[in-house]
Amino acid sequence: MKRVFSGVQPTGNLHLGNYLGAIKNFVSLQNDHECIYCVVDMHAITVRQDPKILKNNILEVAAAFVASGINPEKSIIFVQSQVSAHAELAWIFNCVARLGWLNRMTQFKEKAGKNRENASAGLYTYPVLMAADILAYHASHVPVGDDQRQHLELARDIAQKFNNDFKVDFFPITEPVIMGNATRVMSLRDGKNKMSKSDISDYSRLNLTDSADEISKKIRKAKTDPLPLPDLSCLDDEEKFKDDIIANRPEAVNLLNIYAALANENIKKVVSIFAEKQFSFFKNELNDISVEVLSPITAEMRKLIDDKAYLEDILNKGRENAHGMASPILKRTKEIVGFY
Ligand code: TRP
């Protein structure tokens, strides 16, 4: 059975983009894969976090995993910092990865911004830790959003260089799994920007903790354009939105994509249902499906966070299982490297 690993950072404001782009895919992979899902708190501290808030956010991500349908009996759910193999392997990989490779990482450049001198060293080697996350379990498949593609390439380069340098065939070359219509969920206020936990406007996103009322308000206020919804001529032969409609009507495209992902429908069907309809009509339907899908998740998350004991149980078991899997791989890595 293929082994899947993925991680979500506990940095607050889990939103529809995290659900549709990541967690929902994690759920469906459970049926025919061995899955390991990690709350990556060590990645979170590459930028400054308030300790109390971080702690709550860690539980919130774990709760979101379970509430969304990740089954702790089937899949491993755990917290990164609780399994030391991640840090240990990351150090070894820091000595395999080349500065030149890290210098090419576009996400570091974006996150560090203009004041690069003041970014943490952790932010710089962040993708090395990510490679360690994956390779500590010899995971072969990694579901991620499009923005993580380059980091996965780096994980492949590290695995390959390690294998070459030490003349072994030890670490697998990981495949990205980029799935779903709405892997890129855009802001409700601007269809050209990704839905983001750090957007100053809360109206830009549907949070997994929003009430039904908040969801409705946000969808009512979501940016649209004055035209009725597009007909099937907006799709190309591969049933993807054509470039000109993405450029000219990004909000319509985004809301249709969101609807399709929430309804588990293909985009052609969704476009044909709403072709030529007014946004007011479509928004009512979008609101209904959003509330229908998100409300039970929100309610379950609340319940899990209120009853911490159950969640902590899951995380303890997850830690043990993750540790059990990573330990022999780390041990063998140390032997290969020549540690005594
Ligand atoms: N960097 C990923 C993100 O921000 C999170 C992550 C950390 C991850 N380690 C991982 C994803 C390992 C996949 C595999 O989305």
Boltz pocket constraint, residues with backbone or C-beta under 6 A from the ligand:
constraints:
  - pocket:
      binder: B
      contacts: [[A, 5], [A, 6], [A, 7], [A, 8], [A, 9], [A, 40], [A, 43], [A, 129], [A, 130], [A, 133], [A, 134], [A, 142], [A, 143], [A, 144], [A, 148]]
      max_distance: 6.0
